[in-house]
Amino acid sequence: MLSKFWRMGFAATVALSCQFALAQENGDGGSAQVMGLRWGKTQVELPMLETYQLDVVVEGYRGVDDVFLIREANPNISAGQWQFELAMGWDIWKSGDGHDDDFTLTPSIKYGISDDMNIELEVLPINLGDGSRIDGVEEFNGGTGLFENDNDAKDGLGELNVKFFWRLAEEQGIAPAVALWSEVRIPSGDNSEKFDGTLHLNTTKTIADGVRSHLTGFVKTANGSRGDWDLNSIGDRRDFQWGVGTGLDFAVDDQNLLIVNYMNRSSEYDGNKTTNSLELGWVHHLSDTQQLQLATRYNDTKGGFEEGPRWSTNVQWSVAW
């Protein structure tokens, strides 16, 4: 009987001396649950459940502006900021027995209404090579144009474009950043008429460390034209236009970003096939408020009456304050 009593007392002592506890320990990149086993004054921790979490760092705007085929879904500037952009472009394509080219300037200014919204006023590309005239009008539609010479056809010098950008959602976890933005062409240029309207939808998602993907789509109503670009001597602009595209950007370091984009869109004029475009780009951050952007683009046709592909190069400098 005494020995049975001692056995029961020893078991009770062991039960009172052993304490079990669950503890949560936090570490870099994850968390773990452990079971604490205490024997007298000695505690041994045994792993019970371990989980890890990957937190995606959202850096916001990285310089992929609409100078590229596809822009990112993050705003360029925050509330109360201004941004000035100056883009220079050079296009070359086959025309008749030779080649033609354009050299253009495109200035614009933005203002941040809020951290997610901004408005922009842009002067549509100013063609320095051809001035205000449309070059090569007599070659359109097999030489059946209505103009006697190039100087009679105006390209709408002084045309304005108003843009409104709105980021609907920031990138969070598996959800991408989403933006809606619109453009309205104002017929302020030489011989221009009516308004054009374009609505864009963009998404941006971080898919790996330093790598983001972009998707875009747009619809456009072309009601008139800039200058004389809608006259019968040139062609009938397609009233409803659309485009879809995708792209990737790769962060080389904190200052440099490489870009590759693809876009498929409807033609600019009725009777022409859709356009496929491939673009390579580079963004260099000169400072926290200044970027330099470079884009080189191949179009199998611009959607007009070109006899072959068109190559384009664009360089843009932007500064915010």
Long-range contacts (C-beta under 8 A, 24 or more apart in sequence): 22-48, 29-53, 29-54, 29-55, 56-171, 56-173, 56-206, 57-206, 58-170, 58-171, 58-172, 58-177, 58-206, 62-212, 62-249, 62-251, 62-257, 62-283, 63-257, 63-283, 63-285, 63-291, 63-293, 64-214, 64-247, 64-249, 64-257, 64-259, 64-281, 64-283, 65-291, 65-293, 65-316, 65-318, 66-163, 67-293, 67-295, 67-314, 67-316, 68-247, 68-259, 68-261, 68-279, 68-281, 68-293, 68-295, 69-245, 69-247, 69-261, 69-262, 69-263, 69-277, 69-279, 69-295, 69-297, 70-202, 70-214, 70-215, 70-216, 70-245, 70-246, 70-247, 70-261, 70-263, 71-202, 71-214, 71-216, 72-177, 72-202, 72-204, 72-212, 72-214, 72-249, 73-167, 73-176, 73-177, 73-178, 73-179, 73-202, 73-203, 73-204, 73-214, 74-167, 74-170, 74-177, 74-179, 74-204, 75-112, 75-115, 75-116, 75-117, 75-118, 75-165, 75-167, 75-179, 76-110, 76-118, 76-165, 76-318, 76-320, 77-110, 77-111, 77-112, 77-118, 77-320, 78-112, 78-115, 79-112, 79-113, 79-114, 79-115, 80-112, 81-111, 81-112, 81-320, 81-321, 82-109, 82-110, 82-111, 82-112, 82-320, 82-321, 83-109, 83-110, 83-111, 83-112, 83-118, 83-318, 83-319, 83-320, 83-321, 84-108, 84-109, 84-110, 84-318, 84-319, 85-109, 85-110, 85-316, 85-317, 85-318, 86-316, 86-317, 86-318, 87-314, 87-315, 87-316, 88-314, 88-315, 88-316, 89-125, 89-312, 89-313, 89-314, 89-315, 90-312, 90-313, 90-314, 91-310, 91-311, 91-312, 91-313, 92-310, 92-311, 93-302, 93-306, 93-308, 93-309, 93-310, 93-311, 94-306, 94-307, 94-308, 94-309, 95-136, 95-139, 95-306, 95-307, 96-136, 96-139, 96-307, 100-135, 100-136, 101-129, 102-127, 102-129, 102-130, 102-135, 103-127, 103-128, 103-129, 104-128, 116-166, 116-167, 116-168, 117-164, 117-165, 117-166, 117-167, 118-164, 118-165, 119-162, 119-163, 119-164, 119-165, 120-162, 120-163, 120-164, 120-165, 121-160, 121-161, 121-162, 121-163, 122-160, 122-161, 122-162, 122-163, 123-158, 123-159, 123-160, 123-161, 124-156, 124-159, 124-160, 124-161, 124-185, 124-189, 124-226, 126-157, 127-155, 127-157, 130-155, 131-157, 132-157, 132-190, 132-227, 134-227, 134-228, 134-229, 134-234, 137-233, 137-234, 140-233, 140-234, 140-235, 140-305, 141-233, 141-234, 141-235, 141-305, 144-233, 145-233, 145-234, 146-231, 146-232, 146-233, 147-233, 153-227, 153-228, 153-231, 153-233, 153-234, 154-189, 154-190, 154-191, 154-227, 154-228, 155-189, 155-190, 155-226, 155-227, 155-228, 155-229, 156-187, 156-189, 156-190, 156-191, 156-192, 156-225, 156-226, 156-227, 156-228, 156-229, 157-189, 157-190, 157-227, 158-188, 158-189, 158-190, 159-185, 159-186, 159-187, 159-188, 159-189, 159-192, 159-226, 159-227, 160-185, 160-186, 160-188, 160-189, 161-185, 161-186, 162-186, 171-204, 171-205, 171-206, 176-203, 176-204, 176-205, 177-203, 177-204, 177-205, 178-202, 178-203, 179-203, 179-204, 185-226, 187-224, 187-226, 189-226, 189-227, 190-227, 191-227, 191-228, 192-224, 192-225, 192-226, 192-227, 193-224, 193-225, 193-230, 194-223, 194-224, 194-225, 195-223, 195-224, 196-220, 196-221, 196-222, 196-223, 196-224, 197-221, 197-223, 210-250, 210-251, 211-248, 211-249, 211-250, 211-251, 212-248, 212-249, 213-246, 213-247, 213-248, 214-246, 214-247, 214-248, 214-249, 214-261, 215-245, 215-246, 216-243, 216-244, 216-245, 216-246, 216-247, 216-263, 217-242, 217-243, 217-244, 217-245, 218-242, 218-243, 234-269, 235-269, 235-270, 235-271, 235-304, 235-305, 236-269, 236-270, 236-271, 237-268, 237-269, 237-270, 238-266, 238-267, 238-268, 238-269, 238-270, 240-266, 241-265, 241-266, 241-267, 241-268, 242-266, 245-277, 247-279, 249-281, 249-283, 254-285, 255-284, 255-285, 256-282, 256-283, 256-284, 256-285, 257-282, 257-283, 257-284, 258-282, 259-283, 259-295, 265-303, 266-303, 267-301, 267-303, 267-304, 268-302, 268-303, 268-304, 269-303, 269-304, 269-305, 272-301, 272-303, 272-304, 272-305, 273-301, 274-303, 275-299, 275-300, 275-301, 275-302, 275-303, 276-300, 289-319, 289-320, 289-321, 290-317, 290-318, 290-319, 290-320, 291-317, 291-318, 292-316, 292-317, 293-317, 293-318
